[in-house]
Amino acid sequence: MTDVKVWMNETKEYVGDLRLEMRRVTWPSRKQVESTTAVVIFSVFAFAAYFEVVDTILSRAIKGILNFFTK
């Protein structure tokens, strides 16, 4: 029974600390969220294009090397 009471008290204290910490958080504005989201989306597409180019170059190079040595 004491274990349950200890658990309940610890849980209650945890939730209280959690609420206090959430009040201290500074949340970004909608404009900040939109701008950082746009940066992330642009970055994802830029990296995808970069890796596509690198993959194409490496694929052609490897195929050329294999064709050279297999003939």
C-alpha positions as CSV (number, residue, x, y, z in Angstrom):
1,M,0.0,0.0,0.0
2,T,2.8,2.4,0.8
3,D,4.3,1.7,-2.7
4,V,1.1,2.9,-4.3
5,K,1.1,6.1,-2.1
6,V,4.8,6.8,-3.0
7,W,4.0,6.2,-6.7
8,M,1.0,8.5,-6.5
9,N,3.0,11.3,-4.8
10,E,5.9,11.0,-7.2
11,T,3.5,11.1,-10.2
12,K,1.7,14.2,-8.7
13,E,5.0,15.9,-8.2
14,Y,6.2,15.0,-11.7
15,V,3.0,16.5,-13.3
16,G,3.4,19.6,-11.2
17,D,7.0,20.0,-12.3
18,L,6.0,19.4,-15.9
19,R,3.3,22.1,-15.8
20,L,5.9,24.6,-14.3
21,E,8.4,23.8,-17.0
22,M,5.8,24.1,-19.7
23,R,5.0,27.7,-18.5
24,R,8.7,28.6,-18.9
25,V,8.8,27.5,-22.6
26,T,8.9,30.2,-25.2
27,W,6.9,29.1,-28.1
28,P,7.7,30.3,-31.6
29,S,5.3,32.5,-33.5
30,R,3.3,31.3,-36.5
31,K,5.6,33.3,-38.8
32,Q,8.7,31.7,-37.4
33,V,7.3,28.2,-37.8
34,E,6.2,28.9,-41.4
35,S,9.7,30.3,-42.3
36,T,11.6,27.4,-40.7
37,T,9.3,24.9,-42.3
38,A,9.9,26.5,-45.7
39,V,13.7,26.3,-45.1
40,V,13.4,22.6,-44.2
41,I,11.3,21.8,-47.3
42,F,13.7,23.7,-49.6
43,S,16.6,21.9,-48.0
44,V,15.1,18.5,-48.4
45,F,14.5,19.1,-52.1
46,A,18.0,20.6,-52.6
47,F,19.7,17.6,-50.9
48,A,17.5,15.2,-53.0
49,A,18.6,16.9,-56.2
50,Y,22.2,16.8,-55.1
51,F,22.1,13.1,-54.2
52,E,20.3,12.4,-57.5
53,V,23.2,14.0,-59.4
54,V,25.9,12.3,-57.4
55,D,24.1,9.0,-57.8
56,T,23.8,9.4,-61.6
57,I,27.4,10.3,-61.9
58,L,28.6,7.4,-59.8
59,S,26.3,4.9,-61.5
60,R,27.6,5.9,-64.9
61,A,31.2,5.8,-63.7
62,I,30.8,2.3,-62.3
63,K,29.0,1.0,-65.4
64,G,31.8,2.4,-67.5
65,I,34.4,0.7,-65.4
66,L,32.6,-2.6,-65.5
67,N,32.0,-2.4,-69.2
68,F,35.7,-1.6,-69.8
69,F,36.9,-4.6,-67.8
70,T,34.3,-7.1,-69.0
71,K,35.0,-6.6,-72.8
